[in-house]
């Protein structure tokens, strides 16, 4: 798992985050995978691109879930830069032999219609270009429900982590052999 605070269980016990729940699910279903959560709160696509090689070399993953870009968007960073960084992470992961699931994000409308539309479409473009699996929006179905979030209204609460896992699982399951 290669992501940001949404995957690093920001503000909740790491054991209650969706990535820890994923590991439990893999064990329960007797799928021979272990989960390494290489997510860092505050991570940008540039930070991820800078550390992907070391992570791939030390862990040698069969599957890489890439959940990055939200912090780029919240900072209003150039979309071309984000796409180049995510593309590099995807390609390096694929070149290492890993299957890749790209997890998308959406931004609030206050960033303007052009930027928010471009941000959202970037994930689909990357998935098509690099021929990888895509989960279009990690928080689909509850992003508009404030009661599902911590007081910062950005990070999902512990109670909603199982819902996140279900969304990821549907996209991830076909990649597991």
N, C-alpha and C positions, 0 to 999 in steps of 0.2 A: 504494500500500500504506500503510494507516493503522493502525499497530499499536503493540505494546509490544516488550519484549526478545525475545519469541519470533519476531518478524519482523525485529528489528534485528540479528540474528546475534550476540547477546550471547555473549561468551566464545570466539568463533571468528572467523576471517577473514571479513569481510563478503562477500567473493567466494565463500565456500563456503556461505553461508546460503541458505535456500530461496527467498528473494525474488530473489537474484542468479541462482539456477538457473532461476527462472521467466523472467527476461529472456532467458537463453540459449535456453530452450525456445521462446519466442515467435519468436526469430530463426531457430532451426532449422526451425520449422514455417512460416516466412515469413508470420507474422501481423503486420500493420502496427501494432504497439503498442510503446511504450517504457515502461519501468517506473521510477517514482519511488518510492523507499522513504522515506516520511515517518514511519517508525516511530521511537519513542524508548523506550529502556530505562527502565522504571519508570513509564511513562505510565499514567494512570488514565482512565476514561471522562470525568471532569470536565475533565482536561487536554486530551483529544481534542476535546471539545465546544467548549472555549475557542479552539482553534486551527484547527478545520475550515474556517471561512469563509476565512481567509487562505490556507490550502492550496488550497482549491477555486479561489479567484480567481487565484492565481499559476500553478497547474498546468492547470486546465481539463480534468480527467480524463474519459475515456469510461467508465471502470469504476473503482469504488472498492472495495477489499477492506478491510473493517473487522474488525480482530482486536484488540479491546480488552475489558477487563473482568476479566481475570485478577488484576491488581493490586488492583482494587476488592475482589474476593472474598478475596484473601489478607489484606487489611486489615480484613475484616469490615464493609465499608461497607454502608449500607442498600441493599437490592436495588432498591427503588423509585427511588432516586437513580441507580443504575447504568442501569436501564431508561430513565429519562427522558433521561439523557445519550446513551446509544446511540441512542435514538429520534431525538434531535435531530441527531446525526451522520448517520444514515440519511436523514432527511427533507431536510436541507440538501444532501446529496450528490445525492439524487434530483431536488431542485428545480434543481440546477445542470445537470441533463440526464444525469447519470452513472447507469449501471447499478450495482447494489450486491450484493456478496457479503458476508454476515455470517458470521464464523467464530466458532464457539462454543468454550467451554472448560469443564472440570469441575474441581472442587476435591477435595482429599483429604478423607476422612471425618471428620477431627478437628474440622471446623467444625460438626458436628451435622447430623442428617438433614434437619431442616426447612430450614436455610440452604443446604445443598449441593443439595438437590432444587430449591429455589426458584431458586438460581443457575443450575443446568443448564437448567431449563425456561424461564428468561428469554429465552434465545436463540431458541428455537422460537416463543415468544409474539411476540417482536419481528419475526421474519421473517414470520409470518402477518399481523400487524397492518399492517406496512408493505409487504407483498407484495414481498419481496426473496428472493434465493437464500440458502440456508443450508448451511453445512458444520457439522454439529452439534458435532463435537469434533476440534480440530486434531491432537491426539496419539493419535487412535484407533488401536488395534492394537499400540501399544508403550508407552503411558503407564505400564504396570505392570512394565516391564522396566528395572531400574536401570542395566544395562550400556549403555543407549541414551542416557544422560544424562551431563552434566558432573558433576564432584564435588559440586556443590551440589544435585544430584538434582531440579532444577527446570528447567534449560535443556537442551534436546536437544543432543547432540554433533554435530560436523560430519558424522560418518558417517551420521546418520539424516536429515539435511536432504533428501536425495532422496526419502525416504519421505513427508516432510511435503509436498514439492512434488507428489507423485502424488495425495495426498488433496485438496489445494487445486485441482489441475488438473481433477480430475473434476467439481468443483462450479463452477469458473470457466469451463471450456470452452464451456458453452452460452451464456454471456454475451458471448462474443467473436464479432464479426460479420466 
